[in-house]
Amino acid sequence: MGGSSSARPVLVRRSVRREDVLALATLPARGSPGILCAADRASRRIVTMPVPAQDGITRDNVTVRVDAVIYFKVVDPTNAVIAVEDYRFAVSQMAQTSLRSIIGKSDLDDLLSNREKLNQGLEVMIDSPAVSWGVQIDRVEIKDVSLPETMKRSMARQAEADRERRARVINADAELQASKKLAQAAGEMSAQPAALQLRLLQTVVAVAAEKNSTLVLPFPVELLRFLERAQQQPSPDPAVPEQPFAHH
């Protein structure tokens, strides 16, 4: 080869990992060479970080244990390296303190049924300081809410009592409707006595369909009195044959 050529630094960037390699010359004046030795690369991919379960007391004085997961990415590699010693650790600690704060400000019902609103509150609380670190919070999700066993039993009893109350209300309403219909039916039958006898016969037919039951049929008292009067009437004497007249 001919004359010597000056060597040029080559910057290799892998598009899959999208890592930004910080050169010492591009760092602001506050940076120091030691930073590059400790952490010279900051990934721009979304990072998934679990938040350890945090114990806390809700606003309505219930002890709970809540864990979450946070999704974030680096948008400013320079600040991610030089503005904070370890941006991953910083985000993790901020997420834990924010989670404990959310627990203390929320009721148990909110933790169980209104998680979307709490997730948004957590995202805002974590994202505010993370912006200065060159980090953007993409999403925060509450994963699980663990309750003490005594609270679980209390909630189970409450749910059971509520179901029983609704069942009693439904039964009482059904009895009220049935009594109104029976009162209307009684009024109709009182106008037609034969209708009551027909209804009785229908009931007898329905009961007689079960062959393993003994049927006790009520007998009208009026019919018994009629038969009794019929037996008390004197029977006519047997006819005596007439004697033929003798002709003299």
QUIRADA-V387368 format. One record per backbone hydrogen bond with DSSP energy under -0.5 kcal/mol. NH is the residue of the N-H (numbers start at 0). CO is the residue of the C=O. Records with the same first field share a line. If there is no record, write none. Layout:
NH->CO  CO
This chain:
11->9
12->10
13->11
14->12
17->13
18->13
19->41
20->18
21->19  39
25->22
26->22  23
30->27
34->31
35->31  32
36->32
37->33
38->34
41->19
43->16  17
46->71
48->46  69
50->67
51->49
53->65
55->63
57->61
58->105
60->57
63->55
64->145
65->53
66->143
67->50
68->140
69->48
70->138
71->46
72->135
73->42
74->72  133
75->133
79->75
80->76  77
81->77
82->78
83->78
89->85
90->86
91->87
92->88
93->89
94->90
95->91
96->92
97->93
98->94
99->95
100->96
101->97
102->98
103->99
104->100
105->101  102
110->106
111->107
112->108
113->109
117->113
118->114
119->115
120->116
121->117
122->118
123->119
124->120
125->121
126->122
127->123
128->124
129->125
130->126
131->128
132->129
133->130
134->129
135->72
137->70  135
138->70
140->68
142->66  140
143->66
145->64
147->62
151->147
152->148
153->149
154->150
155->151
156->152
157->153
158->154
159->155
160->156
161->157
162->158
163->159
164->160
165->161
166->162
167->163
168->164
169->165
170->166
171->167
172->168
173->169
174->170
175->171
176->172
177->173
178->174
179->175
180->176
181->177
182->178
183->179
184->180
185->181
186->182
187->183
188->184
189->185
190->186
191->187  188
194->191
195->191  192
196->192
197->193
198->194
199->195
200->196
201->197
202->198
203->199
204->200
205->201
206->202
207->203
208->204
209->206
210->208
212->209
214->212
215->213
216->214
217->215
223->219
224->220
225->221
226->222
227->223
228->224
229->225
230->226
231->227
232->228
240->238
247->245
